[in-house]
Amino acid sequence: MTLDSLLALPRNAKKFFFVVHDTVIIFFSFWFSLSLKPAYSQEWLNIGNWLIFFITTLLTIALFVRLGLYRAVTRFIGAKVMSTAAIGTLFSTLIMGIGLLIADQEAHFLVMLIYFLLMLVLIGGSRFVLRTLLNNSGYNKQDMSPVIIYGAGQSGRQLMEAIRQVNEYRAVAFVDDDPAAQKTIINDLAVYSPNQLNELIERHQVEKILLAIPSATTEERKRIIQSLEAYPCEVLTMPGVKELVDGKISTTSLRKISVFDLLGRDPVAPKEELMHADIKGKVVMVTGAGGSIGSELCRQIIKNTPAKLILFELSEFSLYSIDKELREYQEANGINIPVLPLLGSVQHRNRLYNVMKNFKVETIYHAAAYKHVPMVEYNTIEGVRNNIYGTLACAMAAVDAEVSTFVLISTDKAVRPTNTMGATKRMAELVLQALAAENNHKTRFCMVRFGNVLRSSGSVVPVFEKQIAQGGPVTLTHQDITRYFMTIPEAAQLVIQAGAMGKGGDVFVLDMGESVKIIDLARQMIRLSGLEVKDENNPNGQIEIKITGLRPGEKLYEELLIGDAVEKTTHPRIMTANEVMLSWPELSDILNRMDEACRKGDQLTVRQLMLDAPTGFAPKDEICDLVWVAGQQNQQA
């Protein structure tokens, strides 16, 4: 019988095979150990000996069954099998000894010891030999990708065991920063210093480096990943420690290095009292609930046990998606908080008022906005209607419904904007600042300003990943462009905490860390995919970076403050800005004239009014609204 045909046998047949296999081992061990007794040849045909053997075998096999020895999958057996075999063998030895004593035979200690050791070695050892044969069968090492495991801790060792069960990778060495681990041997693999990586890669023709450092801080991971850029290898990583469940690690857990690994930072633990202040036990409403920020706000809110959560969204599918996700989350976690999915536009004040009044809304997070710079440039009037007048309608409805807290999600593009989107968001801030200065209502207004969030819709990162996977080129609008980045969960948590600190009219600014040069990010992503950038210096590279030119309204860099007047708060990543504002009568006049211009489609007046307001608006492009441009062309024809 070949190994393949043995593997093809039914499960019960394999169990029977092992029972027969163990019976033979018990017989051999029984005979060999007793044969060491003087004059045993005369006792061999004694019926008592065979009776002792029969009882020992029967009880031993029964005990092995009870201990689950035959339930183990041979290909994946480990230390547990040896412990099970040891317990079973020990009891088998005792049974044998008792049988010999009952039969008035001498139960020599040496005989019993030899029986125990021989049984243990043959029962356990044969299974490990078979495991090795199975794991090596059908595997051609030439077809297996040689890899280095970076991290010789528990996760690294578990990953190595997982690798040995598949025919995709072949681990050739460990690498670890810890000097104490270096020059040791772990599971037949030597542990080397990171300084020896280049030598190891050349010697073993390594194609991939597997990071197994889930407990490392974000800064440590970033440092290690950046150090690996110099090597012509693809870098795969294990998830962070919080993402691993019960220490179960497999090769399917490996993923490509993401922008989170390159740009992420260690989060500051949220302050519970701030997370609860405007949410716990209150009716909370999120506009734009299906968007990148809005949906994450909903996830964070539901964890802080509001009395009700109202999802307000224009897109039916987006609303369906977040509603379904939240319901599944509640079911999985035994939570029962009313979640109300409501369709509607933030431009419809009456609809907003009826929602807020009838559900007695106490807190609003206003995330509904058109945010894509080129899209708003091409659709200026709709951008103004949604971002400015949508915010105005929502804020006025909140005042009328006596909502306690209103938090606007703003953007760094509102600071000295060069595009219509940024200008409309700054105008939305002015609306809230002016309303907050009025003393005839109970609503507390504040706004939170931050930069790009990773993995949001339209983010550059997924685009880069797709382009690299397709073989390039990676497209970039300008070689000098820079951006701030933050993870969506961190942004949502900081928005909630900032809103809780607001006194009225506050402009909160989130600490975004250091700005990132996008071309450097593109190069890192290419190199960490195991590829090289194709340029003048390296014409043999695989992925080209192509500069396409700035899009309408696009800035080279973003800012978070208009002026320098910034104050710290009790939270290390939240600051307040003292920005210029208008009184409500002054702003109302601008808004009324802009509304009239929008109705007429008067793009020139709309732009001029945004220039006249204290927005810092400094457009670099002519009016790009597609309808306006088409009208101008028709007039000239």
C-alpha positions in Angstrom: 0.0 0.0 0.0 1.4 3.4 -1.0 1.2 6.5 1.1 -1.3 8.1 -1.2 -3.6 5.1 -1.0 -3.3 5.1 2.8 -4.3 8.8 2.9 -7.3 8.0 0.7 -8.7 5.5 3.2 -11.9 6.5 5.2 -11.3 8.0 8.6 -12.5 4.8 10.4 -10.2 2.6 8.3 -7.3 4.8 9.4 -8.3 4.5 13.0 -8.4 0.7 12.6 -4.9 0.8 11.1 -3.6 2.6 14.1 -5.3 0.2 16.5 -3.6 -2.7 14.8 -0.3 -0.7 14.7 -0.4 -0.1 18.4 -1.4 -3.7 19.2 1.7 -4.9 17.4 3.8 -2.4 19.4 2.3 -3.5 22.7 3.1 -7.1 21.8 6.7 -6.3 20.8 7.3 -4.2 23.9 5.6 -6.9 26.2 7.7 -9.7 24.7 11.0 -7.8 24.6 10.8 -6.5 28.1 9.9 -9.9 29.6 12.5 -11.6 27.5 15.2 -9.9 29.6 14.1 -12.0 32.6 16.2 -15.1 33.3 14.7 -18.3 32.1 11.9 -16.5 30.3 12.0 -19.1 27.5 10.3 -21.6 29.9 7.5 -19.1 30.7 6.8 -18.1 27.1 4.1 -20.7 26.5 2.5 -20.1 29.8 -1.2 -19.4 29.3 -0.9 -16.8 32.1 1.5 -14.7 30.0 -0.9 -14.6 27.1 -3.8 -13.7 29.4 -1.7 -10.8 30.9 -0.9 -9.6 27.4 -4.5 -9.8 26.2 -5.8 -7.8 29.2 -3.0 -5.3 29.0 -3.6 -4.8 25.3 -7.4 -4.5 25.6 -7.2 -2.0 28.5 -4.4 0.0 26.9 -6.3 0.4 23.5 -9.5 1.3 25.4 -7.6 3.9 27.4 -6.0 5.4 24.2 -9.5 5.6 22.7 -10.8 7.3 25.8 -7.8 9.8 25.8 -8.5 10.7 22.2 -5.3 9.4 20.7 -7.1 8.1 17.6 -8.9 11.4 17.0 -5.7 13.2 16.3 -4.9 14.1 12.7 -1.5 12.7 12.0 -0.4 15.5 9.7 -0.9 18.0 12.5 0.1 16.1 15.7 2.2 17.9 18.2 3.2 17.7 21.9 -0.3 16.8 23.0 0.0 13.4 21.3 3.2 12.7 23.2 1.5 13.6 26.5 -1.5 11.4 25.7 0.8 8.5 24.7 2.8 8.9 27.9 -0.3 8.8 30.1 -1.6 5.8 28.3 1.8 4.0 28.4 2.1 4.7 32.1 -1.2 3.1 32.9 -0.4 0.2 30.5 2.8 -0.4 32.5 0.8 -0.5 35.7 -1.7 -2.9 34.3 1.1 -5.2 33.1 2.8 -5.0 36.5 -0.4 -5.8 38.4 -1.0 -8.7 36.0 2.4 -10.2 36.6 2.0 -10.0 40.3 -1.4 -11.7 40.2 0.1 -14.5 38.1 2.8 -15.0 40.8 5.5 -13.7 38.4 8.2 -11.3 39.4 7.6 -7.7 38.2 11.1 -6.5 38.0 11.5 -2.7 38.0 13.9 -2.8 35.1 11.4 -4.9 33.1 8.6 -2.4 33.7 10.9 0.6 32.9 12.0 -0.9 29.6 8.4 -1.7 28.7 7.3 1.9 29.4 10.2 3.5 27.5 9.9 1.2 24.5 6.1 1.7 24.3 6.5 5.5 24.6 9.2 5.7 21.9 7.4 3.4 19.5 3.9 4.8 19.9 4.9 8.5 19.9 7.9 8.2 17.6 6.2 6.3 14.9 3.5 8.9 14.6 6.0 11.8 14.4 7.9 9.8 11.6 4.6 9.4 9.8 3.8 13.1 10.2 7.2 14.0 8.6 6.5 11.6 5.7 3.0 13.1 5.2 4.2 16.7 5.3 7.0 16.0 2.9 5.0 13.9 0.5 4.1 15.4 -2.8 6.0 18.6 -2.0 8.7 19.7 -4.3 11.0 22.1 -2.4 12.0 23.6 -5.7 8.4 24.8 -6.1 8.2 26.3 -2.6 9.1 29.9 -2.1 12.0 30.3 0.4 11.1 32.8 3.1 12.7 34.4 6.2 10.6 34.8 9.3 11.3 38.2 11.0 10.5 37.6 14.7 11.6 34.5 16.6 9.0 34.9 19.4 5.9 32.8 19.9 4.1 34.2 16.9 7.2 33.5 14.7 7.3 29.9 16.0 3.6 29.4 15.4 4.0 30.8 11.9 6.8 28.4 11.1 4.7 25.4 12.2 1.9 26.7 10.0 4.3 27.0 7.0 5.3 23.4 7.4 1.7 22.3 6.8 1.5 23.9 3.4 3.5 23.6 0.2 3.6 27.4 -0.5 6.6 28.5 1.6 9.8 27.0 2.9 11.2 28.8 6.0 15.0 29.0 5.8 15.9 31.2 8.8 14.7 33.4 11.6 15.7 37.0 12.0 15.3 38.9 15.3 16.4 42.2 16.8 16.9 40.6 20.3 20.6 39.8 20.8 19.6 37.1 23.3 17.7 35.2 20.6 20.4 35.4 17.9 22.7 32.5 17.3 20.2 30.1 18.8 18.3 27.3 17.0 14.5 27.2 17.1 12.7 24.2 15.6 15.8 23.4 13.4 16.1 27.0 12.2 18.9 29.3 13.1 18.2 32.8 14.4 20.2 35.6 12.8 20.7 39.3 13.3 19.0 41.8 10.9 22.5 42.8 9.8 22.8 39.4 8.1 19.7 39.7 6.0 21.4 40.6 2.8 23.7 37.5 3.1 20.7 35.2 3.9 18.7 36.6 1.0 21.5 35.9 -1.5 22.4 32.5 -0.1 18.9 31.1 -0.1 17.4 33.2 -3.0 14.8 34.4 -0.6 11.7 36.0 -2.3 9.6 36.9 0.7 10.1 38.2 4.3 7.3 37.3 6.7 6.9 39.7 9.7 5.8 38.0 12.8 5.9 40.8 15.3 2.2 41.4 16.3 3.1 42.8 19.8 5.4 45.5 18.4 4.3 49.1 18.6 3.3 51.0 15.5 6.6 53.0 15.5 8.7 49.8 15.9 6.8 48.1 13.0 7.3 51.2 10.9 11.0 51.3 11.6 11.4 47.6 10.7 9.4 47.9 7.6 11.4 50.9 6.4 14.6 49.0 7.0 13.4 46.2 4.8 12.8 48.5 1.8 16.4 48.1 0.8 16.0 44.3 0.0 14.5 42.9 -3.2 11.8 40.9 -1.4 8.1 41.2 -0.9 7.2 41.8 2.7 4.2 40.1 4.3 3.0 40.7 7.8 0.9 39.2 10.5 -1.9 41.3 11.9 -1.5 43.2 15.2 -1.9 41.4 18.5 -5.4 42.7 18.9 -6.5 41.1 15.6 -5.2 37.6 16.4 -7.6 35.3 18.1 -6.5 32.7 20.6 -3.0 32.7 19.2 -4.1 30.8 16.1 -1.8 31.7 13.3 -1.9 30.4 9.8 -0.4 31.4 6.4 -3.8 32.8 5.5 -3.3 35.4 8.3 -0.4 36.9 6.3 -1.1 40.0 4.3 0.8 42.5 2.3 2.3 45.6 4.0 -0.4 48.2 4.0 -0.4 52.0 4.4 -1.4 51.4 8.0 2.0 49.9 8.6 3.8 52.7 6.8 1.8 55.7 8.2 0.0 54.5 11.2 0.8 55.6 14.7 0.1 54.3 18.2 -3.4 55.5 19.1 -4.1 57.4 22.3 -6.7 55.6 24.4 -10.0 57.5 24.2 -11.2 59.1 27.4 -14.3 57.2 28.5 -16.0 60.3 30.1 -15.6 62.2 26.8 -16.9 59.3 24.7 -19.9 58.9 26.9 -20.7 62.6 27.5 -22.9 63.2 24.3 -23.9 59.6 23.6 -24.6 57.4 26.6 -28.3 57.2 27.2 -29.0 59.9 24.6 -30.7 60.0 21.2 -28.0 60.5 18.7 -28.3 61.3 15.0 -25.6 61.0 12.3 -26.1 62.6 8.9 -24.2 61.1 6.1 -24.4 57.9 8.1 -23.3 55.7 5.2 -20.1 57.5 4.3 -16.6 56.7 5.4 -16.6 58.9 8.5 -20.3 58.7 9.2 -20.4 54.9 9.2 -17.4 54.8 11.6 -19.1 57.3 13.8 -22.1 55.0 14.0 -19.8 52.0 14.9 -18.2 54.0 17.7 -21.6 55.4 18.9 -23.3 52.0 19.2 -20.4 50.8 21.5 -21.2 53.7 23.9 -24.8 52.7 24.4 -27.0 55.5 23.1 -30.7 55.4 23.8 -31.4 55.5 20.1 -29.2 55.9 17.0 -30.7 57.6 14.0 -29.0 57.0 10.6 -29.8 59.8 8.2 -28.5 59.2 4.6 -29.3 60.2 1.1 -28.0 57.0 -0.6 -30.4 54.1 -0.1 -27.7 51.4 -0.6 -25.2 53.1 1.8 -28.0 53.4 4.4 -29.0 49.7 3.9 -25.3 48.7 4.3 -24.6 50.5 7.6 -28.0 49.5 9.0 -27.4 45.9 8.2 -23.9 46.0 9.7 -25.0 47.6 13.0 -27.9 45.1 13.4 -25.5 42.2 12.8 -23.1 43.7 15.4 -25.8 44.0 18.0 -27.0 40.5 17.4 -23.4 39.1 17.7 -22.8 41.1 21.0 -26.2 40.7 22.6 -27.0 44.5 22.3 -30.5 45.8 21.7 -30.3 49.6 20.9 -32.9 51.0 18.5 -31.3 51.9 15.2 -33.5 53.9 12.9 -32.5 54.1 9.2 -34.0 57.3 7.6 -33.6 58.4 4.0 -33.4 62.1 3.3 -31.4 65.1 2.1 -29.7 67.5 4.5 -31.0 70.3 2.2 -34.6 69.6 3.3 -35.0 71.5 6.6 -38.6 70.4 7.2 -37.6 66.7 6.9 -34.7 67.3 9.3 -36.9 69.2 11.8 -39.5 66.4 11.8 -36.9 63.8 12.4 -35.2 65.7 15.2 -38.4 66.8 16.9 -40.3 63.5 16.8 -37.4 61.4 18.0 -36.2 64.0 20.5 -32.7 64.1 19.1 -30.1 65.3 21.6 -26.8 65.0 19.7 -26.1 65.4 16.0 -22.9 64.5 14.2 -23.1 66.2 10.8 -21.0 64.2 8.4 -23.0 64.6 5.2 -21.0 66.5 2.6 -19.7 66.3 -0.9 -16.0 65.9 -0.3 -14.2 64.9 -3.6 -12.4 68.0 -4.8 -12.7 67.5 -8.6 -16.4 66.4 -8.4 -17.3 69.6 -6.5 -15.3 71.7 -9.0 -17.3 70.1 -11.8 -20.6 70.6 -9.9 -20.1 73.8 -8.1 -23.8 74.7 -7.4 -24.6 71.3 -6.0 -21.5 71.4 -3.9 -22.6 74.8 -2.5 -26.1 73.6 -1.9 -25.1 70.5 -0.1 -22.1 71.6 1.9 -23.2 75.2 2.9 -27.0 75.2 2.7 -27.2 71.5 3.8 -25.3 72.5 7.0 -27.4 75.6 7.4 -30.7 73.6 7.1 -29.4 71.0 9.5 -28.2 73.6 12.0 -31.5 75.6 11.9 -33.5 72.5 12.3 -31.4 71.6 15.3 -32.1 75.0 16.8 -35.8 74.7 16.2 -35.9 71.2 17.7 -33.8 72.3 20.7 -31.0 69.7 20.0 -28.3 70.0 22.7 -25.1 69.3 20.7 -24.3 69.8 17.0 -20.9 68.7 15.8 -19.7 69.5 12.2 -17.2 67.2 10.5 -14.9 69.7 8.7 -11.6 69.3 6.8 -8.1 70.6 6.5 -9.1 71.7 3.0 -11.2 74.5 4.6 -7.9 76.2 5.5 -6.9 78.8 2.8 -8.8 76.7 0.2 -7.8 76.6 -3.4 -10.9 74.7 -4.4 -14.7 75.1 -4.1 -15.0 72.1 -1.8 -12.7 73.6 0.8 -14.4 77.0 0.4 -17.8 75.5 1.0 -16.6 73.7 4.1 -15.1 76.9 5.5 -18.4 78.6 4.8 -20.2 75.8 6.7 -17.8 76.5 9.6 -18.8 80.2 9.4 -22.4 79.3 9.6 -21.9 77.4 12.9 -19.6 80.1 14.3 -22.3 82.8 13.6 -25.1 80.7 15.0 -23.1 79.8 18.1 -22.6 83.6 18.8 -26.4 84.0 19.0 -27.9 83.7 22.4 -31.4 82.9 21.5 -31.2 79.1 21.3 -30.1 76.1 23.4 -27.9 74.3 20.8 -24.1 74.0 21.4 -22.3 74.2 18.0 -18.7 73.1 17.4 -16.7 71.7 14.4 -13.8 69.3 14.1 -11.2 69.8 11.4 -8.8 67.0 10.2 -7.0 65.7 7.1 -7.3 62.6 5.0 -8.4 59.3 6.5 -6.9 56.1 5.4 -9.2 53.8 3.3 -11.9 56.4 2.9 -13.8 56.4 -0.4 -11.6 57.9 -3.1 -8.5 57.5 -1.1 -5.2 57.4 -3.0 -4.0 54.2 -1.2 -6.4 51.6 -2.7 -5.7 53.2 -6.1 -2.0 52.6 -5.7 -2.5 49.1 -4.5 -4.7 48.3 -7.5 -2.2 49.9 -9.9 0.8 47.9 -8.4 -1.2 44.7 -8.6 -1.9 45.4 -12.3 1.7 46.0 -13.1 1.6 49.8 -13.1 2.0 52.6 -13.8 1.3 54.2 -10.5 -0.3 57.6 -11.3 0.5 60.7 -9.2 -0.8 64.2 -9.8 2.5 66.0 -8.7 5.9 64.9 -7.5 5.8 67.4 -4.5 2.3 66.8 -3.3 2.0 66.1 0.5 -0.9 65.0 2.7 -1.8 64.3 6.3 -3.2 60.9 7.1 -5.2 59.4 10.0 -7.1 56.1 10.4 -10.9 56.3 10.3 -11.4 54.8 13.8 -9.0 57.3 15.4 -10.6 60.2 13.5 -14.1 59.1 14.7 -13.1 58.7 18.3 -11.4 62.1 18.3 -14.4 63.8 16.7 -16.7 62.4 19.5 -14.3 63.5 22.2 -13.7 66.9 20.7 -17.5 67.4 20.5 -17.8 66.7 24.1 -15.3 69.4 25.0 -17.0 72.2 23.0 -18.4 75.2 24.7 -20.0 76.8 21.6 -18.5 77.9 18.3 -15.3 75.9 18.9 -13.1 75.0 15.9 -11.2 71.9 17.0 -8.1 70.8 15.1 -6.9 67.2 15.3 -3.2 66.4 15.6 -2.5 64.6 12.3 1.2 64.0 12.9 3.7 64.6 10.2 2.6 65.2 6.6 3.6 62.6 4.1 5.1 63.1 0.6 2.9 61.0 -1.6 5.6 60.1 -4.1 7.7 58.6 -1.2 4.6 56.6 -0.2 4.2 55.3 -3.7 7.8 54.2 -3.8 7.6 52.5 -0.5 4.5 50.5 -1.5 6.2 49.4 -4.7 9.4 48.3 -3.0 7.6 46.5 -0.2 5.6 44.5 -2.8 9.0 43.0 -3.9 9.2 45.2 -7.0 11.4 48.0 -8.1 10.5 51.5 -9.3 11.2 52.0 -13.0 12.8 55.3 -13.7 15.8 56.9 -15.4 18.2 55.5 -12.7 16.6 52.1 -12.9 15.3 51.3 -16.4 14.9 47.6 -15.5 12.4 48.3 -12.7 8.9 46.8 -13.0 6.6 49.7 -11.9 6.7 53.2 -13.3 5.5 56.3 -11.4 3.7 58.6 -13.9 3.0 62.2 -13.1 -0.4 63.3 -14.5 -0.7 66.9 -13.3 -2.7 68.6 -10.6 -6.5 68.1 -10.9 -8.8 71.2 -10.8 -8.7 72.7 -7.3 -6.0 70.4 -6.0 -3.4 71.8 -3.5 0.1 70.7 -3.2 -0.1 70.6 0.5 -2.8 70.9 3.2 -2.9 73.0 6.4 -4.9 72.7 9.6 -4.9 76.3 10.7 -5.7 79.6 9.1 -3.9 81.6 11.7 -1.4 80.8 14.4 -3.8 81.1 17.3 -4.0 77.5 18.5 -4.6 76.4 22.1 -4.1 73.0 23.7 -7.0 71.0 25.3 -7.0 68.3 27.9 -6.6 65.8 25.1 -3.0 65.5 23.6 -4.3 65.2 20.0 -7.1 67.8 20.1 -6.4 71.6 19.8 -8.7 74.6 19.4 -8.2 77.3 16.8 -9.4 80.9 17.1 -10.5 81.6 13.6 -12.0 84.8 12.1 -15.8 84.8 11.9 -18.8 86.9 10.9 -21.9 87.9 12.9 -25.1 86.2 12.0 -26.6 89.4 10.2 -23.4 89.8 8.2 -23.3 86.1 7.2 -27.0 86.0 6.5 -26.7 88.7 3.9 -23.9 86.8 2.1 -26.0 83.6 2.3 -29.1 85.2 0.9 -27.2 86.6 -2.1 -25.4 83.3 -2.7 -28.7 81.5 -2.6 -30.1 83.8 -5.3 -27.0 83.3 -7.4 -27.3 79.5 -7.1 -30.9 79.6 -8.3 -29.9 81.6 -11.3 -26.8 79.4 -11.9 -24.7 82.5 -11.7 -21.3 81.0 -11.1 -19.4 84.3 -11.2 -21.4 85.7 -8.3 -21.2 82.5 -6.3 -17.4 82.5 -6.6 -17.2 86.2 -5.8 -19.2 85.8 -2.6 -17.0 83.0 -1.4 -14.0 85.3 -2.1 -15.7 88.2 -0.2 -16.4 86.0 2.9 -13.5 85.4 5.3 -12.8 82.0 3.8 -9.3 82.6 2.6 -10.4 81.2 -0.8 -7.7 81.6 -3.4 -8.7 79.6 -6.5 -6.0 78.6 -8.9 -8.3 77.5 -11.7 -11.0 79.1 -13.7 -14.6 78.0 -13.0 -14.8 74.3 -14.0 -18.5 73.7 -13.5 -19.4 71.4 -16.4 -22.8 73.0 -17.0 -21.4 76.5 -16.8 -18.5 75.7 -19.2 -21.0 74.1 -21.7 -23.2 77.2 -21.5 -20.2 79.5 -22.1 -19.2 77.4 -25.1 -22.7 77.6 -26.5 -22.8 81.4 -26.2 -19.5 81.6 -28.1 -20.6 79.3 -30.9 
